[in-house]
Amino acid sequence: MKNSRSYRLILILLILQSRLMAQDITGTWEGNLGSYQFLQLNIIQNGDKLCGYSWDFVKKDQRDYCVAYFDGYYDKKLGQWVITGTAFVENSGMHTLMKLNLRHVDKKRLQALEGSLAGSEPFFVFPPQPETDPRDPFRIPRLQRSNEDTVYLRKVSSRPAAVLDHMQECYEKKFRTFSPVKTDTLAASGNKAPDKPVIEPPRNNNSTDPVKRKNREQSFVTVSSKHLTLNVYDNAVIDGDTVSIFYNGKLLISRQRLSDKPIVLEIDLDEKQERHEITMVAENLGSIPPNTALIVVYAGNKRYELFSSASLEENAVLVFEYKPN
């Protein structure tokens, strides 16, 4: 009877382990690497193997960043995913390829990957003691890991943000079909570098709320027609700029990528107001900062060409003064 219970317990544990492995972590994961870096992982899982790319940057200066391919596998003994950087796509400075040990946590539908940089060994610390006995010789130290080595990521999408050359084979194996992502290329020592991902910003930074940033007026136009048509393009080089656009604080479009084809907006100005503001919020900086746009405005029989330049600290504001004839 005792042996029978033991076998059932082992069977239950094996089933639980298989269920944990069955939880697919394919998608986009975003969060923190330590306290000062943002980290995004774009993962494709095939069985116990992973492929994808990472994007990380220093929060105080997003220009200090890197994008790198990685491979990974599931370590059954440790019950964790091991992710190893294999090659850089872009590197703005002294970034190094990372190796991460991550566990998949799914509690009350809150999916997360948490763990640490591999090779960052925990250290012993003495727990604080009561003031009544500050020199207790029998204190037992405990292991603690540096906060700068810890990783915590939340799942924000069930698919990766972009599919790069290195990921195409495992992407096709996963989804059976493949639509190539159009990307620019870098020149590196005369050789063609891997395709760039179109990098999106972290989604937890209130970036689509214009109140969170400074507004800078960049154009002022007086119009006599209350109906405006705006054609919004990426200015000059098409580099993956993404914007959200507001009219007098009301969201018109969210996280739209600019290109050589216009985003067309039809706006009827409020006749009760004279001043009308179109606010361009940069959702990223593309591959060539800052986030720039060309806005061709049609107001009645008049045409205006306006330019905006937004950053992650400032919104670009186009002001229209309505004065009917």
C-alpha positions as CSV (number, residue, x, y, z in Angstrom):
1,M,0.0,0.0,0.0
2,K,2.9,2.3,0.9
3,N,4.7,1.6,-2.4
4,S,1.5,2.2,-4.3
5,R,1.2,5.7,-2.7
6,S,4.8,6.4,-3.6
7,Y,4.3,5.5,-7.2
8,R,1.2,7.7,-7.4
9,L,3.2,10.6,-5.9
10,I,6.0,10.1,-8.4
11,L,3.4,10.0,-11.2
12,I,1.8,13.2,-10.0
13,L,5.1,15.0,-9.9
14,L,6.0,13.8,-13.4
15,I,2.6,15.1,-14.7
16,L,3.1,18.4,-13.0
17,Q,6.6,18.7,-14.5
18,S,5.2,17.9,-18.0
19,R,2.5,20.5,-17.5
20,L,5.1,23.2,-16.5
21,M,7.0,22.4,-19.7
22,A,3.8,22.5,-21.7
23,Q,3.4,26.2,-20.8
24,D,4.7,27.9,-23.9
25,I,6.7,31.0,-23.3
26,T,6.7,32.2,-27.0
27,G,6.2,35.9,-27.2
28,T,7.5,39.3,-26.0
29,W,8.6,39.7,-22.4
30,E,9.5,43.0,-20.9
31,G,10.8,44.2,-17.6
32,N,14.0,44.9,-15.6
33,L,17.5,43.8,-15.6
34,G,18.7,45.0,-12.2
35,S,17.4,48.5,-11.3
36,Y,18.9,50.5,-14.1
37,Q,18.3,48.5,-17.3
38,F,15.2,47.8,-19.3
39,L,15.2,44.3,-20.9
40,Q,13.0,42.9,-23.6
41,L,13.2,39.2,-24.8
42,N,11.5,38.1,-28.0
43,I,11.2,34.3,-27.7
44,I,10.1,31.5,-30.0
45,Q,9.8,28.1,-28.2
46,N,10.0,24.8,-29.9
47,G,9.7,22.0,-27.4
48,D,12.6,22.5,-24.9
49,K,14.5,24.8,-27.3
50,L,14.4,28.6,-27.7
51,C,15.5,31.1,-30.2
52,G,15.1,34.9,-30.4
53,Y,16.6,38.2,-29.7
54,S,17.0,40.5,-26.8
55,W,17.0,44.3,-26.5
56,D,18.2,46.1,-23.5
57,F,19.1,49.7,-22.7
58,V,20.1,51.9,-19.8
59,K,17.0,53.6,-18.5
60,K,18.7,57.0,-18.0
61,D,20.1,57.0,-21.5
62,Q,18.2,54.9,-24.1
63,R,21.1,55.5,-26.6
64,D,23.2,53.1,-24.5
65,Y,21.7,49.9,-25.7
66,C,22.3,46.6,-27.5
67,V,20.3,44.1,-29.6
68,A,21.5,40.5,-29.7
69,Y,20.4,37.1,-30.9
70,F,20.1,34.2,-28.4
71,D,19.5,30.5,-28.2
72,G,18.2,28.6,-25.2
73,Y,17.0,25.4,-23.7
74,Y,15.1,24.0,-20.7
75,D,17.2,22.5,-17.9
76,K,15.0,19.8,-16.5
77,K,17.2,19.2,-13.4
78,L,17.1,22.8,-12.4
79,G,13.6,23.5,-13.7
80,Q,14.7,26.7,-15.5
81,W,15.3,28.2,-18.9
82,V,18.9,28.9,-19.9
83,I,19.3,31.7,-22.4
84,T,22.6,32.5,-24.0
85,G,23.4,35.4,-26.3
86,T,25.1,34.3,-29.5
87,A,25.7,37.4,-31.7
88,F,25.1,41.1,-31.7
89,V,22.7,42.8,-34.0
90,E,23.6,46.2,-32.6
91,N,25.8,47.4,-29.8
92,S,26.1,51.1,-28.9
93,G,29.1,50.6,-26.6
94,M,30.5,48.2,-24.1
95,H,27.6,45.7,-23.8
96,T,28.4,42.0,-23.5
97,L,26.5,38.9,-24.5
98,M,24.4,37.7,-21.6
99,K,23.5,34.4,-20.2
100,L,20.3,34.2,-18.2
101,N,18.8,31.6,-15.9
102,L,15.0,32.1,-15.8
103,R,12.0,30.4,-14.3
104,H,8.5,30.6,-15.7
105,V,6.1,31.8,-13.0
106,D,2.3,31.6,-13.6
107,K,0.4,32.6,-10.5
108,K,-3.2,33.8,-10.8
109,R,-2.7,34.3,-14.6
110,L,0.2,36.6,-13.9
111,Q,2.9,35.3,-16.3
112,A,6.4,36.2,-15.5
113,L,10.0,35.1,-16.1
114,E,12.3,35.7,-13.2
115,G,15.9,34.8,-12.5
116,S,19.3,36.2,-12.8
117,L,22.4,36.7,-14.9
118,A,24.3,33.4,-15.1
119,G,27.7,33.6,-13.4
120,S,26.5,36.2,-10.8
121,E,27.1,34.2,-7.6
122,P,25.0,34.9,-4.5
123,F,26.9,36.0,-1.4
124,F,26.5,35.4,2.3
125,V,25.0,38.2,4.5
126,F,24.3,38.3,8.2
127,P,20.6,39.0,8.9
128,P,20.0,42.0,11.2
129,Q,19.7,41.2,14.9
130,P,17.5,42.7,17.5
131,E,18.9,45.7,19.3
132,T,18.9,43.8,22.5
133,D,21.6,41.4,21.2
134,P,23.5,43.1,18.4
135,R,26.6,40.8,18.8
136,D,25.0,37.4,18.8
137,P,27.9,35.0,17.9
138,F,25.4,32.4,16.7
139,R,24.0,34.4,13.8
140,I,23.6,32.2,10.7
141,P,24.4,34.0,7.4
142,R,22.0,33.6,4.5
143,L,22.6,33.7,0.7
144,Q,21.6,36.9,-1.0
145,R,21.9,38.0,-4.6
146,S,22.8,41.5,-5.9
147,N,19.8,43.4,-7.0
148,E,21.7,44.4,-10.1
149,D,21.9,40.8,-11.3
150,T,18.2,40.0,-10.9
151,V,15.8,39.7,-13.9
152,Y,12.0,40.1,-13.8
153,L,10.0,40.1,-17.0
154,R,6.2,40.2,-17.7
155,K,4.6,38.8,-20.9
156,V,3.2,41.5,-23.1
157,S,2.5,39.7,-26.3
158,S,2.0,36.1,-27.4
159,R,4.3,36.6,-30.4
160,P,7.8,38.2,-30.8
161,A,7.8,41.9,-31.7
162,A,9.9,41.1,-34.9
163,V,11.3,38.1,-36.7
164,L,14.9,38.4,-37.7
165,D,17.0,36.2,-40.1
166,H,18.4,34.1,-37.2
167,M,14.9,33.3,-36.1
168,Q,13.2,32.4,-39.4
169,E,13.8,28.7,-39.3
170,C,12.4,28.2,-35.8
171,Y,9.6,30.6,-36.6
172,E,8.5,28.6,-39.6
173,K,8.7,25.4,-37.5
174,K,6.6,27.0,-34.9
175,F,3.9,28.8,-36.9
176,R,4.3,27.0,-40.3
177,T,4.0,30.2,-42.2
178,F,6.4,33.2,-42.4
179,S,6.0,36.8,-43.4
180,P,9.4,38.4,-43.6
181,V,9.9,41.6,-41.6
182,K,11.2,44.5,-43.7
183,T,14.2,46.0,-41.9
184,D,17.2,48.1,-42.7
185,T,20.7,46.8,-42.6
186,L,23.9,48.0,-41.0
187,A,27.4,48.2,-42.6
188,A,30.0,46.5,-40.5
189,S,33.5,46.3,-41.9
190,G,32.2,46.1,-45.4
191,N,30.0,43.1,-44.6
192,K,26.2,43.0,-44.4
193,A,25.1,42.9,-40.8
194,P,22.0,41.0,-39.6
195,D,18.7,42.7,-40.1
196,K,17.7,45.2,-37.4
197,P,14.5,44.6,-35.4
198,V,12.0,47.5,-35.3
199,I,12.5,48.3,-31.7
200,E,9.5,49.2,-29.5
201,P,9.8,51.0,-26.2
202,P,8.8,49.5,-22.8
203,R,5.0,49.5,-22.4
204,N,5.0,50.4,-18.8
205,N,6.5,53.9,-19.1
206,N,3.2,55.9,-19.7
207,S,4.7,56.9,-23.0
208,T,1.3,57.5,-24.6
209,D,0.2,60.0,-22.0
210,P,1.4,63.5,-23.2
211,V,1.1,64.9,-19.7
212,K,4.0,62.8,-18.6
213,R,6.4,64.7,-20.8
214,K,7.2,68.3,-21.7
215,N,5.4,69.8,-24.7
216,R,7.3,71.9,-27.2
217,E,5.5,74.0,-29.7
218,Q,7.1,73.5,-33.1
219,S,4.6,75.0,-35.6
220,F,1.9,77.7,-35.5
221,V,-0.6,78.0,-38.4
222,T,-3.7,80.1,-38.8
223,V,-6.5,78.3,-40.8
224,S,-9.9,79.4,-41.9
225,S,-11.3,75.9,-42.6
226,K,-12.5,73.8,-39.7
227,H,-11.9,70.6,-41.5
228,L,-8.2,69.5,-41.7
229,T,-6.7,66.5,-43.4
230,L,-3.3,65.5,-42.1
231,N,-1.0,63.1,-44.0
232,V,1.8,62.0,-41.6
233,Y,5.0,60.5,-43.0
234,D,8.4,59.5,-41.6
235,N,10.7,62.3,-42.4
236,A,13.8,61.6,-44.6
237,V,15.1,58.1,-43.7
238,I,12.5,55.4,-42.9
239,D,14.0,54.1,-39.6
240,G,11.1,52.6,-37.7
241,D,9.8,55.7,-35.9
242,T,6.5,55.0,-34.1
243,V,4.1,57.7,-32.7
244,S,0.9,58.3,-30.9
245,I,-1.1,61.4,-32.0
246,F,-3.5,63.5,-29.9
247,Y,-5.9,66.3,-30.8
248,N,-6.5,68.5,-27.8
249,G,-5.7,65.7,-25.5
250,K,-7.9,63.1,-27.3
251,L,-6.1,60.1,-28.7
252,L,-6.4,59.8,-32.5
253,I,-3.9,57.0,-33.2
254,S,-1.8,54.8,-30.9
255,R,1.7,53.3,-31.6
256,Q,1.5,53.7,-35.4
257,R,4.7,53.2,-37.4
258,L,5.6,56.0,-39.8
259,S,6.7,55.2,-43.3
260,D,6.8,56.7,-46.8
261,K,3.0,55.9,-47.0
262,P,0.9,58.5,-45.2
263,I,-1.2,58.0,-42.1
264,V,-4.3,60.0,-43.0
265,L,-6.2,61.8,-40.2
266,E,-9.4,63.7,-40.8
267,I,-10.0,66.3,-38.1
268,D,-13.0,68.7,-37.5
269,L,-11.8,71.6,-35.4
270,D,-14.0,72.6,-32.5
271,E,-15.5,75.9,-33.6
272,K,-15.8,77.0,-30.0
273,Q,-12.0,77.2,-29.6
274,E,-9.4,79.3,-31.4
275,R,-6.4,77.3,-30.3
276,H,-6.1,73.6,-31.4
277,E,-3.1,71.4,-30.6
278,I,-1.9,68.3,-32.4
279,T,0.5,66.5,-30.1
280,M,3.0,64.0,-31.5
281,V,4.3,61.5,-28.9
282,A,7.4,59.5,-29.7
283,E,6.9,55.8,-28.9
284,N,10.4,55.0,-29.8
285,L,13.4,56.7,-31.5
286,G,13.7,54.5,-34.5
287,S,17.3,53.6,-35.4
288,I,18.2,57.3,-36.0
289,P,17.2,59.5,-33.1
290,P,15.1,61.6,-32.7
291,N,11.6,60.6,-33.8
292,T,10.9,62.9,-36.8
293,A,7.8,63.3,-39.0
294,L,6.6,65.2,-42.0
295,I,3.0,66.4,-41.7
296,V,1.3,67.6,-44.8
297,V,-1.8,69.6,-43.8
298,Y,-4.8,70.4,-46.2
299,A,-7.1,73.1,-44.9
300,G,-9.6,74.1,-47.5
301,N,-7.7,75.0,-50.6
302,K,-4.4,75.6,-48.7
303,R,-1.6,73.1,-48.1
304,Y,1.1,73.3,-45.4
305,E,4.2,71.2,-44.8
306,L,5.1,70.9,-41.2
307,F,7.8,69.0,-39.4
308,S,7.9,67.6,-36.0
309,S,10.8,66.2,-33.9
310,A,9.9,64.4,-30.7
311,S,12.0,62.5,-28.1
312,L,11.3,60.4,-25.0
313,E,11.4,63.5,-22.9
314,E,9.5,66.0,-25.2
315,N,6.4,65.9,-27.3
316,A,6.1,67.9,-30.5
317,V,3.1,70.2,-30.6
318,L,1.6,71.6,-33.8
319,V,-0.7,74.5,-33.1
320,F,-3.6,75.6,-35.3
321,E,-5.5,78.8,-34.8
322,Y,-9.0,78.7,-36.2
323,K,-10.3,82.0,-37.6
324,P,-13.1,81.5,-40.1
325,N,-13.5,84.1,-42.9
